[in-house]
Amino acid sequence: MAVDAPDRLNEQIAGLDALEIQVKRKRGIPALLWGRIWPMLLAVGIVLAIWEGVVLAGFWPEYVFAGPFTALQELGARLGTAEFWHAIATTMRRGITGFALAILAGVVVGAAVSRVRLLRAAFGSLITGLQTMPSIAWFPLAILLFGLNESAITFVVVLGAAPSIANGLITGVDYTPPILLRAGHVLGLRRVALYRHLILPASLPSFLAGLKQGWAFAWRSLMAGEILVIIANQPSLGEQLHYARELADSARLLATMIVILVIGVLVDVLFGVADSALRQRWGLDQRIG
């Protein structure tokens, strides 16, 4: 008996789905972790090899540009001191506080600008201009306004991160399908409820990208601020960089830079996990091969 074309097509699709499920089941958690870790390990090995090659080439003396093994030994020694962990904790506290305030400011500004045409016309280009402005340029004003204290650092961190977050939300709102907005109005959603239950969920991919970019700006602003604004009895990673440069201690300088880089990579991994979870929730996590 001949099989109809629709039935044959359904059988083929079912077979492909079953094959995809079998492939996914074969990749366990260890395999997934190894798939993400080995490229990072390879990159670290390449960087260390290039670093050691530059040192062996003798372009700079050892006290100016220490080798990777000397820097890693210094890092191990620094990690054994309470002062260094205190510096890391201080820097992370400042970064998280500033980033949280930037999220609050970015969401409020982005939500207002994205929905009010007058505000869009007045402040849309200004937000982009603030985003492209170097964070270091804000510190003279911040120091005049707040003095040499944490408020000056937080002020610049917020100004560095908030525009990116606001632009991410604005872009997400702009690309929200109009049919969803009409459906929300039919269901009786207005103002805050419309944002909470429809617009914000629909703009999450762009908003998450804005958050990731905002953290990058916040982290760079924080490092610049801690190098410029040295506060007594408050050790930080930026302060460690400052004094290592003053003492021409390249091993200590590079060890601190490694810690700053590792923190940045770990935060990027967290954003990657959030992005993967979001794509899986939306059914967008489809990979070939």
N, C-alpha and C positions, 0 to 999 in steps of 0.2 A: 504494500500500500504506500503510495507516494506521500511524502511529508510536505505540508504546506510551507511556503517561504517564511511566514511569520514564526511558525514553530521552529524551523531550522535556525532562524536568527536568534530566538530565545535560548535555544540549546547552546549555540556558540557563545553567547554572552555569559550564560551560566557557567560554561566551562572556563572561560577567561577569569571570571570572578573567583572560581574555586582555585585556579592556578595562582592567582594573586594572593589569596588567603594562605595557601600553602607556603608560598615564598616568604610572606610576612612571619609566619609561625616559626620558620627555620632561623630567623634572626632574633636571638635572645638578647637580654640586657647586656651580658658581657660583650657580645659581638658589636652591639650598638655603641657601647662605651669605647671599645677599642677602635672602632671606626672613626670616632671623634678625637681620640687621644693621639693615635699614631701620626697623623699629619702635624699636630702641634709639636710632638717630640722630634719629628724630622726637621721642622722649621727651627727649633731650638738648637739642634745639632749643627745645622748649616750656619746659623748666626754665630755660634761659639767657634766654629772652624774659621769663619771669616775674621772674627775678632782676634783670634790667636794669630792668624796670618798677618794681620795689620801690625800686631805687637812685634812679631818676629822680624817684620820688614824694617823696624827701627826708625819709623818716621818721627816718633816722639820718645823721649826718655820714659823710663818706667814710672817715675813719680808724677809725670804728666798724664800718661795713659796706661793704667795698669792692665795686666792681662786678665783673662777670664778666671783663671784659677786663683789668682791673688784676690780678685774682687769677690769670688764666691767664698773664699776663706774668711774674708772680712765680713761678708754677709752672715756667715754662720756664727761668727763671734758676736756680731751686733744683735742677732736674734736671741742670744743668750742673756741679754741685759734687759732689765725692767724699763729703762729709759726709752729704748727703741720701741718697745711695745706700747708704752705710753704715747710716744710720738705717733705711731700708727693709729691708736685709738682717738687721739685728738684730731688728726686729719680726717678720719672717717666720720667722726661726729660733726665736724664742720661741713663736710661734703654732703652728708645725709640731710642735715638741717637746711642748708642752702638749697639743695635740690628739692626738698619737700615744699619750701616756700616758693620756689620757681614753678613747681607743678601747680600750686594753688593760683599764683598770679597768671600763669600761662593759660590755665583752663578758663578762668574768669574773663580774661581779655579775649581769648580765642572764641569763646562762646558768644560774647557780645559782638565782636567784629564780624563773625561769620553770619549773623542773623540780622544785623541792622545795617542797611545800605549806607546810611550817612557815616557811621563809624568806619565801615569798610573803605569808603572814599577818603576819609580823613586820616585814618591810622594804618591802613593796609601796607602802604609803601614804607611808612615809618618803622613798622615792626620788622620788615625785611632789612631795612637799613641798620637797625639795632643789632640784628642777627649777624650781619657782616662786619660790624665794628669790632676791632680787636679789644679783648677784655683788658689788656694792660693799659689801654688809654683811659679807662675809668678810674684807675687807682689814684692819680693825683687829686681828682675831685672827691673820691671816697675818703681819702686821708684828711682833706680839708674839712669835710662834713662831719666825720665821726672820730678822727684821730687815729692813732696807731693802736687799734683794738680789733676784736673779732667782728664788730659791726661793719667795719670797712670791708673786711673780707667777704662777709655774707652779702653785703650790698652788691659787690661785683659778681659774685657767684650767681645771684638771682638775675641780675641784668644779663649775664652771659648765657643762662640756660632758658629763661622764660620765653624769649622770642622764638626759639626753635620749637618749644612745646606748643606755643600759641599757633604757629604756622602749621604744625602737624595737625592740630585739631581743625583749623580752618580748611586745610586741604581735604581732610576726611569728611567734613560737613559738605563741602562743595561737591564731592563725588557721591553723596548719598542719593540713591535713585529717587526721583520725584514720586514714583508710585508708592514708595514706602511712606513718604511724608503725607500723601493723600490718604493712605490707609490709616495712618496714625490720627489724622484729623477726623476721619470717619469713626474711629474708635473712641473719640473724645479726648485725645491727648493734647494738652496745651502747655506751652511754656516749659516749666521745670519738668513736668511729667513727660513731655515730648522729648526733651534732651535725655532724661534719665533712662527711659524705656526704649527709645528708638534711635535718636541721632547719635548718642555716644556709642552704643553697641555697633551701629553701622560704620562709624568712623574709627573703630579701634585699630585696624591695620595702620592707617596713616598716623594716628595718635601715638601708637607704640613706636613707630619710626621716629616721630618727633621727640618722644621721651628718650630714645637711645641717643639721638643727636644732641639733645639737651644735656644729657649726662656727660657727654664728651666735652661740651663747652664748659659745663660746670667744673669738671675735673681739671681742665687746663686753667681756668680762672682761679681755682683754689690753689694750685701749685704756684702760679705767679704771685698770688696774694701772700702766701706763706713765706715766699722768698723775700718779698718787699716789706711785709709787716711782721716784724719779729717782736713777739710778746714775751715778756719775762716770765719765767717759771711755767711756760706752756710749750714743751718740746713738740715739734711736729716734723713731718717729712720735709716740708719746705725749709724749715729751719736747719735740718740736718744737711740739706743741699747747700744752704748758704754758708754754714761754718766749714763744711768740707772744701768748698771753693776757696774760702778765706785762708785756710791752712794748707792749701795745695795738696790735699789728701785725695788723690784720684781713686784709690781703692774704696774708701768710704763713700765718695761721691757716686761711683758706679754701683756700689752695693745698694745705696738708697734708690737710685734710678731703677734698678731691677725690681725692687719692692713696688715702686710706683707702677711699673709696667705690668707686674703680676696682678695687682689690684685691678687695673684697667681690663686685663684679659678676663679675670673672674667675673667682673660686672658684665662684660660683653657676653660671656657664656650664659649668665642669668637672663639677659635680654633675649638670647637665642633660644633658650628653653621656653620663655614666654611666647616668643614668636611661633615656635613649633607647635605649642599647645593651641594657640589661636588658629593656626592653619589647619590643624587636625579637627578642631571644633567646627570649622567652616567647610571641611571637606576639600581643602586645597593642598594637602600634603601628599601629592601624587608624584612619585619619582620613577624615572625610567631606568631600568638596569638595577 
